[in-house]
Amino acid sequence: MTSSQIRCLLAVRELTSSRASSVASKDIAERIGVSRPSVHRLLDGLDKAGLVQKIHYGPVLMTEKGITEADRLLERCQRLAGSLTGSFSLSDEESLNAAILLMSGLHEDSLRTIESA
């Protein structure tokens, strides 16, 4: 997954767990700081992967597969961010952003090495 897809999926998970079971694309765009057309493109990819269900001109719903994947990604993101904060004295926000970028670009073995540091 790209870092933008990870951010989008995590935003949908966060927004749907703190509210109802669905969310509007405008809320996702606001949460991750991108345009609505960008969110629609990201959601199309997540929909094709079976992680969300995007209803045409309607809300976005998490699938069971999407919930499982978002929870897995969030746990990993938090572990990586903790390692980065401790090792590099980054702020929480910088650590989370860096963790998402690392998750989208590094091999699994490299991620495990960083998590265990």
C-alpha positions as CSV (number, residue, x, y, z in Angstrom):
1,M,0.0,0.0,0.0
2,T,1.1,3.5,-0.6
3,S,1.5,5.9,2.3
4,S,-1.5,7.9,1.0
5,Q,-3.6,4.7,1.0
6,I,-2.5,3.8,4.5
7,R,-3.4,7.3,5.8
8,C,-6.8,7.1,4.1
9,L,-7.6,3.7,5.5
10,L,-6.5,4.7,9.0
11,A,-8.6,7.9,8.7
12,V,-11.7,5.9,7.7
13,R,-11.1,3.5,10.6
14,E,-10.7,6.3,13.1
15,L,-13.7,8.2,11.8
16,T,-16.0,5.2,11.7
17,S,-14.9,4.0,15.1
18,S,-15.6,7.3,16.8
19,R,-19.0,7.8,15.0
20,A,-21.4,5.7,13.2
21,S,-20.4,2.9,10.9
22,S,-20.0,5.1,7.8
23,V,-18.2,8.3,7.0
24,A,-18.4,11.0,4.2
25,S,-15.5,11.5,1.9
26,K,-15.4,15.2,2.8
27,D,-14.6,14.2,6.4
28,I,-11.8,11.9,5.2
29,A,-10.4,14.7,3.0
30,E,-10.4,17.1,6.0
31,R,-8.8,14.5,8.3
32,I,-5.9,13.7,6.0
33,G,-5.5,17.2,4.5
34,V,-6.1,16.4,0.8
35,S,-8.7,17.3,-1.8
36,R,-11.9,15.4,-2.1
37,P,-11.0,14.2,-5.7
38,S,-7.8,12.8,-4.2
39,V,-9.8,11.0,-1.5
40,H,-12.1,9.6,-4.1
41,R,-9.1,8.1,-6.0
42,L,-7.7,6.6,-2.8
43,L,-11.1,5.2,-1.9
44,D,-11.5,3.6,-5.3
45,G,-8.2,1.7,-4.7
46,L,-9.2,0.7,-1.2
47,D,-12.7,-0.4,-2.5
48,K,-11.1,-2.5,-5.2
49,A,-8.9,-4.2,-2.6
50,G,-12.0,-5.0,-0.5
51,L,-11.0,-2.8,2.4
52,V,-13.8,-0.3,2.2
53,Q,-17.2,-0.1,0.5
54,K,-17.7,3.2,-1.3
55,I,-21.3,3.9,-2.1
56,H,-21.6,6.1,-5.2
57,Y,-22.5,9.6,-4.0
58,G,-22.9,8.1,-0.5
59,P,-21.0,7.1,2.6
60,V,-17.9,5.0,2.9
61,L,-18.1,1.9,5.0
62,M,-15.3,-0.3,6.4
63,T,-15.4,-4.0,5.4
64,E,-14.4,-6.7,7.9
65,K,-11.2,-7.1,5.9
66,G,-10.6,-3.4,6.0
67,I,-11.1,-3.2,9.8
68,T,-8.6,-6.1,10.3
69,E,-6.1,-4.5,8.0
70,A,-6.5,-1.0,9.5
71,D,-6.1,-2.4,13.0
72,R,-2.9,-4.3,12.0
73,L,-1.5,-1.2,10.3
74,L,-2.3,1.0,13.3
75,E,-0.6,-1.4,15.7
76,R,2.5,-1.5,13.5
77,C,2.5,2.2,13.0
78,Q,2.4,2.8,16.7
79,R,5.3,0.3,17.3
80,L,7.4,2.0,14.6
81,A,6.5,5.5,15.9
82,G,7.6,4.5,19.4
83,S,10.9,3.3,18.1
84,L,11.4,6.4,16.1
85,T,10.5,8.7,19.0
86,G,12.9,7.0,21.3
87,S,15.7,6.7,18.9
88,F,15.5,10.1,17.2
89,S,13.6,12.4,19.6
90,L,11.0,13.1,17.0
91,S,7.6,14.6,17.9
92,D,4.7,12.2,18.1
93,E,3.3,13.6,14.8
94,E,6.7,13.3,13.0
95,S,7.1,9.8,14.3
96,L,3.6,8.7,13.0
97,N,4.2,10.3,9.6
98,A,7.7,8.6,9.4
99,A,6.2,5.3,10.4
100,I,3.6,5.4,7.7
101,L,6.2,6.3,5.1
102,L,8.4,3.4,6.3
103,M,5.5,1.0,6.2
104,S,4.8,1.9,2.6
105,G,8.4,1.7,1.4
106,L,10.4,-0.8,3.4
107,H,10.7,-4.6,3.3
108,E,9.1,-6.5,6.1
109,D,12.6,-7.5,7.5
110,S,13.6,-3.9,7.7
111,L,10.4,-3.0,9.5
112,R,11.0,-5.7,12.1
113,T,14.6,-4.4,12.6
114,I,13.3,-0.9,13.3
115,E,10.5,-2.2,15.6
116,S,13.0,-4.1,17.7
117,A,15.5,-1.2,18.0
